[in-house]
Amino acid sequence: MVDTVRRFSDLIAPISVKDFSNTIAAKSHFYIQGPDDKFSNVASWEMINRLLERTALWDSRLLTLAKDGPTFDAEQYCRADTDVDGHAVMRPVPSLIREHLKDGATLVLNHTDTLTPELAAVSACLRLRFGAQIKCNIYCSWQENQGFATHFDGRDVFVLHIAGKKSWNLYDGFYELPMGDSPYIFRLGNEENESLKGNCIEHVEMTPGDLLYIPRGQYHDAIASSEASLHLTFGVVPMLGINAMNMIQASVVNEPLFNEPLPHFDDPKALQAHIDRLVDRLSQMLASSEASLKVRASQESVAMQDFSAVYDLPHAGNISTFRVFHDQSIEHAATGFDLVAASEWVAERDYFTDRELAVAFPRLKPADIVRTIEELITGNRIIQIG
């Protein structure tokens, strides 16, 4: 059982989920000071060391270095190698990395959202809350060295500070133009960013347990203000309208009307009439319940990914995962001390497995576990997602 953040409301406390949704999300940044140990079960320097020692995990895409803006070329810290399938890969060299770190480079571990149970738990809470893909990166920085120049992210970001101190500047400038169908990799040059960032509206120094939320497009920069600093960023990558259009395009390919030749450009009236027919047909397709169901299914698939990948060996039986809803009372869910306690335990999570529930309450018989889950489902408190 993972002893870490298991509920979105705990992540942003003391701000309520309602206040976050109504007044903060996608509108403005917010900074919350937390107790030193708030994220102590999520990550640590020890965890980073153990991950780095799993050398086969890393290549120049997943492990990067940066200093004063641009990331290093792979040749500066990697050597050419082959993976287990014989494919060429640039493999990070520990001795080269250490030299760059001594010189003030920032170490970045990308796409770490499922590398440990603790990181996966936080990612899962965010996936369920936003119905979106979550990207977690780990940043290790050293005093008075800036890894990245002032920039914006193409996704909302939650920053969890783990160790040391880091100073952040938040600016009033927002990049609000379209960023394409992959905004999380959209970038501008440093000069353009400098001209768009605006004025600094808040300066914060983050310490262990602190949380910073930065909405998509807001300019910011950061610099370590202690000997060493460690923080995590969880980026929210939702499905966009353009992604939905790309999905609809697959259906358009098989539509007879969209496979007809267009009228000649010398006949603008006929061309316009044909385009009007295309627009009408596309509108019908977008308005259909089939299109809505397809898009919703894709959103759910992203949000619910990995919830079926649960093991508790040597227990080889089925393990079911459940999503928890927090907008109803749990008083009706069960009777008896252990059953009520089990219902309260469920309410402290955004998701759980029946196996976790059984381990947490060993005095409950299997039939009691089943009854508790059935009553919670009947009361619309939980649904099965894996």
N, C-alpha and C positions, 0 to 999 in steps of 0.2 A: 504494500500500500504506500502511495507516494504522499509524504508529509510536506506539502507545499501549497501554494495558492491554488484553490480549486473553485473559486467563485469570483466573478467579475466585480461584484460589489465590494469584496474585500480588497481587490486591487486598487480601486479608486477611492476607498474610504479615507476621510469622512464625507466626501461628496456622495450624494445619493445617485443611484442610476437614473432616476427621473430628472434630477437637475442636470446631470451630465448630458442626457439626451436632448433636453429642451433648450439649454442655454450655452452649452460648451461644444458639443460634438460638431466638427467641421466648421466651427465659427471662430474659436479663439483657443489659445494655449492655456494650460493651467499647470500650476506647480504645487505639489503637496509634500510637505515634510512628514516623514514617517519615523517610527522607532528604528533604531539601528539594526534590529534583527528581523525587520519586516520581510526582507527577501533573502535572508540567510540560508533558507532551505531551497532557494531557486538556483543559486550559483555561488561560486567562490573561486579564489585563486587555485585552490587544490583541484577543483573540477576542471579548470582550464588546463592545468598541467597534465592531467590524465587524458584529456581529449587530444592535446598536442602530441602526446606519446603514441597515439594510435596513428602512426604516420601514413598508413595506407588510406586513411580517410581523406587526406588533404592533397589538393593540387593548386595550381596558380589561380584557379577560379574561386575556390572555396576558402583559401587562405591568402589574404592580400596585405600589403604594407602601404602606408601613406605618410606623407610629411608635407606640410604647408600646401596642401591642395591635391595634386594628382597622385594616383596610385603608382607604385613602382612597376616597372616592366618586369615580367616574369624572370628574365635572364639575370636580374639583379639579386635574386634570392632563391632561385630554383635551378635544378639541373634536369636535363632531358632524361626521361625514363620510359618504361612501358608498364602498363597495368597488367592484371592477371590474364587478360585476353589478348595481350600483345599490342594494344593500341598505344600510340605515342601520348605521353603526358608530361607536363612540367611539374616535377615533384619538389616541394620546399626543402631546403637544406637547413637543418637546425643551427649549424655554426654561422651561416650567413644571416639568418634571421636574428640571432642574438647580437651580432655586430650592428645591424641596423637599429635594433631596439636600444642598444647602448648609445647610439647616435641620435635618439629621440624619435624614431619612427613609431607610428601607431600600428598595432597589430589588429587585424580585423578577421574574424571567423564568420563566414557567410553561411546562410541557410542551415542554421543549427537548431531549428524549431523542434525537431524530433530526436536529437542526438542523446538526450538524457530524459528519464521520466519526468524530472522536475520542469525542464524547459517545455516538454510536450504538454504538461498539465496546464501551464499558463497559456500556451498556444491554443489549447482546446477551449479554454474559457473564452478567449477572444474570438475564435472561430464561431462558437455558438452565439455569442452576443451580436456579432456583426454579419453573420452569414457570409463570411469572406475567407479567402486564403490568408494565412499569416506567415510572414517572413521574419525570422529572428536572426539578428546579427550580434556578435559579441565584439566589444571594443576594449582594447587594453592600451592605455596611454601613459606617458611619462611627463614629469613636471615641466611646465612652461613650453611645451612643444605642441603645436597645433597640427592635428592630422589632416583636417580638411578645411578649405577656405569657406567663407560664408556661402551658404547654399540653401536650397529648399529640397524637400523630399516629395516625390510624386505619390505619396500615400500618407495617411494618418499614422503617427508614430507614438508609441508608448515607451518612454525611457525609464528603465529600472536601474537605480544606482546601487552597486553591490559593494564596492570597496574604494577607499581613498576619497579624494575630492575632485570635482570638476566644475569649472565656471562656464556658464552658458549665457549667451546673449540672444534675446528674442527681438526681432525687428517687426515694424508695422507693414513692411512690404510683403505682398502675396503675389505669387505667379498664378494667374487665373486663366491663362489661355489653354486650349486643349493640348494634351500631352500624348495623344495617340492611344492605341489599344494596350500599350504596356507602359503606363505612367511611372511604374516603379524603377524603370531603367532610363527615364528621360533625363537629360542633362543639358545645362547651358554652360558657356564658358565663364571663367572667373570675372572678366571685365563686364560682361552683361549682367551677371549676378550683382556685382558691386553697384551698378547703376540702378538696379531695381529693388535693392534690399530695404531702402528707406531708413528710418531712424530707429535706434535701439529703444524699445519700450519697456524692457525688463531685463535685469541681470540677476541671475540666481547662481548660488554655489551649491551644487548637489553633494550630499553626503550619503552614506549607507542608509537604505530604507526609504529614500526620497523617490518620488515619481514625477515625471514631466510628460505632459501630453502636448504634442505639436501637430496641428492639423495640416493636411496636405497643402503644399504651396507656400507655407509661411517660412520666411528666411530666418536662419539661425546659424550660429557657430559655437564652438566649444573648445576649451583648452584645459588640460589637467592642471590643477592647482595644488596637488600634493605629489610626493615622490612617485607614486604610481596610482593609477585610477582604473577601475573596471566597471563597465556598465553594459547593459543589454538594451537593444531596441527591438521592439515587436512592431512590425509594420503591417497595417491592415490593407489588404489588396482586394477590394470588392469587385464584383462584376459590373462593368459599365454598359451604358446603352450601346456603345459601339461593339462590345463583345456579343450582346444579344443580336445585333444586326448581322454579325459574322455567322452566328448560329442559324439565323433565318436564311442566310445566303445559301446554305446547303440545301434547303428546301426549294429555293428559287431555281436552282440548277435543273430541277426536274419539272418545272412549270412550262407547259407548251408555249404560253404567251411570251415568256422571257427567252425562248429559243427561236423566235421568229426574227427574220432580218428586219432591220430598221429601214424606214423609207429613205429615199435619196435626199441628200441635203438641199437639192434644188427644189424640193417640195416641202417648205417649212411648215405649212399647215398640216400636211399628212404626218410629218415627223412629230409635231406637237401633239396631234391627236393620239398617235401611238404611245408617246411618252405618258400622256394623261391616262391611257389604259393601263400602262405599267404601274403608275402611281396608285391607281384605284385598286389594282389587284394586290399590290404590296400592302396597301392599307388594310385590305380584307384579311390578308395573311397575318399581319401584325395584331389585328384585333381578335383573331380567333383564339378560342380557349386552348387549342393545340399548341400555339406558339407560347402562350403564357405558361402552360404546363411544362413545356420543354425547357424554358428559361428557369422556371422555379426548380425543376429537377436538377438542372446544372448547378444552381446555387446550393441546393441541399447536398449534392454530391461533394462539393468543395468543403462545406461546413462540417459535414459528417465524416470526412475521410479519416482513416486511422482508428475510428472507434470500434471497428470490428477486429483490428489487429491487437487483440488482448490475449495474453497467455499467463498462466499461473501453474506451470509445470512443477511437480509431477502431476498435479490435477489435470486430467485430460478431458474433462467434460466440457460442455458448452458454457460459455460465459456471455451473459447479456449485459449490454450497456444501456443506461437510461439517461435522458435529459431531464433536468429539473426545472419547473416553472415556479417563480417566487412571488406570484401575485395573488395567491390564495392562502387561506388559513390551513394549518395542518392538524387542527384540533380533532377533526372528524376521522383522521386517517387510520388510527389504531387505538386499541385499549390495552391496558396492562403496562407496567413500568417499562419493560424492555422494548415493547412494541412502540410506545410513545417515544422513548429515547432513540429508537432506530429512525422514526419519522423525523425527529429533530436533527439527527445526524445527516439525513438526506438533505434537509433544508440548508445545511451549511455548505452545499456543493452545487455546482452547475451541472454536474454529471457524476455518475458512479456506476460500478458494476455490481451485479448480484453477489459475486465472489467477495468483493470488498466489504459489502454489507455483512456477509456471513462471518468473515474474519473479525470485523469490528465488534460483532455481538455473538460470541461463541456459544452463549447459553441459549440462544434462539434455535429451535429445531428447524430443519429445512422447510417444514410445512408452514412455520411462522414467517420465515423469510418470504416464501411465496405469497402468503396472505397479505403481508405488509405491502409488498410490491403491487399486488392486485388491487388493494384498496387505494393506493396512491394513484394508480392508473385510472381507476373508476372515478376518483375525485379530481381528475384532470390535473394532478400535481406533477406527473411524470409521463414521458412517452419513451418507448424503446427505440433506440437509434443504432444499435449494433448487436 
